[in-house]
Amino acid sequence: MMTILIICIIIVLVVLFLTLLSTNKAYKYEHTIDPIETQNQQDTAHEEKK
């Protein structure tokens, strides 16, 4: 019975560690956005598609 309890505690600790690791990595991710195009850039891009 004690062996099962120790194995369960180890599994819980590993899952907790992996959860903290992935959460920490997610918070470090830097989101970027595309710059807003001006009307002149939109016209140029539209003409290039033709």
N, C-alpha and C positions, 0 to 999 in steps of 0.2 A: 504494500500500500504506500509506503514511504517513497519507493522508487517512482511510482506513477505521479505522486505529488511533485517530486523534484523535476521530473521531465516536463510536467505542465508548467511549472514556474519558469523553467528555461525557455519554453516555447513562448510564453507570455512576454518575457524579457526581450527575446529576439524580435517579436512582432512590434513591441513598443519601440525598440531601437530603430527598426526599419521605418516605422511611421514617422518618428522624429527626424530621421535623416531625409526622407522624401519631402516632408513639410518644410524643413529648413532649406532644401534645394529649391522648392517652389517659390518661397519668399525671396530668394536671391535672383530669380529670373527677372530680367529687365524687359518690360514690354515697350515696343516701339510703335509709332504710328507713321503713316506716310505723310509727307508734307502736303499742305493744301496747294492745289494748282491754281494759278491765276487764270483769268479769262484768255490771255494771250497764249499760254501754254496749252490750254484745252483746245483752242482753235488750231494750233499747230499739230497737236496729236490727232485731231479729227481729220485734218487734211492729209496726214501721212497714211491713214487707214484707207483712203480712197484709192 
